[in-house]
Amino acid sequence: MNTRELISEAVSLPVEERALVVDSLLRSLNQPESEIDKKWAVVAKRRLVEMRSGTVSAVPGEQVFERIWHRFDK
C-alpha cells in the first residue's frame, strides 16, 4: 500500500478512529516522554474529571478572549 492509498483508507474511517490515527502519528513524531508532557497530562486528566463531574463549568472561548481584551485594554 502506498501513501496515497493509506491516506484514502484513513480518511474513510469514522471520526473517532481518524482521531486515534492522528494522535498516534503525532505521538510518533513528538514522543511525550518529557516530565513537562507528563505533568500536562496529569493536569488535563484532572480538568477532564472536573468538567465531567460538574465541579467546574466550561467558559466559551469568545467570553475568555473578551475578558482578556478588556483586562489589557486599560
GUVOZA-680632 format. One record per residue: y, x, z of N, C-alpha, C, O in turn; residue in three letters. Coordinates in steps of 0.001 Angstrom, whole numbers, plus 500000, padded with zeros to 6 digits. Layout:
YXZYXZYXZYXZALA...
end
This chain:
498823500854500000500000500000500000501237500897500000501329501839500787MET502181500600499117503409501396499092504474500747499977504270499671500538ASN505597501422500086506661500972500997507173499589500636507371498759501524THR507388499325499375507910498015498962506933496896499298507340495818499730ARG505649497153499099504645496145499432504603495902500941504468494767501398GLU504718496974501694504725496868503150505918496045503629505774495178504490LEU507091496320503072508297495565503430508143494104503047508511493220503820ILE507612493842501881507405492467501430506467491725502381506714490566502716SER505407492377502811504486491774503778505178491517505105505016490453505702GLU505945492489505563506628492356506854507637491220506826507745490472507797ALA508369491076505747509383490020505624508744488634505654509382487665506064VAL507501488540505225506840487232505190506294486809506559505829485679506713SER506344487697507542505844487369508883506776486389509595507954486292509250LEU506256485661510586507118484818511423508135485691512159507900486883512357PRO509242485114512556510352485866513125509938486679514355510386487813514520VAL509098486121515211508683486856516405507903488111516041508082489159516662GLU507050488008515051506258489159514623507134490188513911506925491392514058GLU508122489712513135509055490652512492509821491416513547510027492623513415ARG510251490720514608510972491391515692510100492462516333510587493544516659ALA508822492171516516507899493141517089507759494364516176507740495499516652LEU507663494128514872507567495233513913508831496090513960508751497318513997VAL509981495449513960511254496167514001511363496983515280511733498157515249VAL511040496359516399511107497052517681510176498264517684510556499341518142ASP508972498090517178508010499198517128508510500334516250508382501505516609SER509074499993515108509592501034514214510774501767514836510866502991514745LEU511679501020515468512829501657516111512393502555517260512946503638517449LEU511409502111518020510903502945519118510289504234518588510364505276519239ARG509680504163517404509075505371516836510141506374516404509874507574516340SER511345505890516106512437506779515719513187507330516921513666508464516907LEU513282506511517961514057506879519146513217506577520374513307505492520948ASN512411507529520769511497507330521891512254507044523184513062507867523615GLN512009505893523811512702505534525053512048506180526278511592505483527185PRO512005507486526294511335508188527376512305508816528369511882509327529406GLU513571508785528072514523509421528974514721508583530230514442507384530233SER515190509201531269515443508499532526516489507403532346516388506345532966GLU517483507645531510518524506639531272517916505394530641518222504275531053ILE517057505583529646516413504437529000515559503662529994515540502432529963ASP514861504358530867514028503687531867514892502884532828514535501767533201LYS516030503450533231516924502734534149517518501500533470517629500447534098LYS517901501615532191518429500467531469517375499383531331517694498197531408TRP516117499776531128515038498792531014514887498016532320514668496805532297ALA515000498698533452514917498032534757516054497032534903515839495902535341VAL517263497444534536518433496555534636518255495349533715518525494217534117VAL517806495585532491517628494489531534516591493484532030516789492274531915ALA515494493982532577514458493081533092514979492274534280514700491080534389LYS515735492922535169516305492213536319517253491124535850517224490006536365ARG518100491449534868519049490459534354518334489291533692518765488146533823ARG517248489569532984516479488502532351515891487569533409515926486348533255LEU515355488144534472514815487335535569515918486478536179515706485299536460VAL517093487065536385518226486310536944518626485156536039518909484055536513GLU518648485407534741519016484344533792517980483227533809518330482048533863MET516721483596533763515658482592533713515558481787534999515198480611534970ARG515874482410536122515774481715537406517002480861537696516974480026538600SER518075481059536943519301480307537171520202480937538215521220480355538590GLY519838482127538691520668482840539661522044483145539081523056483072539778THR522064483484537812523319483728537102523313482880535840522258482442535380VAL524488482655535289524566481898534041525245482755532977526032483652533278SER524921482454531752525484483205530632526942482820530399527350481685530645ALA527706483780529926529100483541529564529200483799528061528806484870527600VAL529712482850527295529828483051525851530656484298525531531646484593526200PRO530231485016524501530907486242524108532387486056523854533192486918524207GLY532758484930523240534170484672522958534981484650524245536099485161524294GLU534410484056525284535096483969526572535230485357527207536264485679527792GLN534203486158527091534248487514527640535359488316526963536170488954527633VAL535389488278525636536406489040524913537810488512525189538765489285525263PHE537934487204525340539243486631525676539730487170527011540902487520527147GLU538849487242527994539212487796529310539625489261529194540597489692529814ARG538882490018528397539200491441528225540566491599527587541391492378528066ILE540813490859526500542108490960525831543233490548526764544294491172526779TRP543004489507527536544029489040528477544319490115529539545472490346529902HIS543282490750530014543432491778531047544251492973530543545067493527531278ARG544028493356529304544705494541528772545969494218527984546630495119527468PHE546301492948527892547472492527527140548757492689527936549843492520527382ASP548662493009529215549819493096530107550658494291529830551670494504530498LYS
end
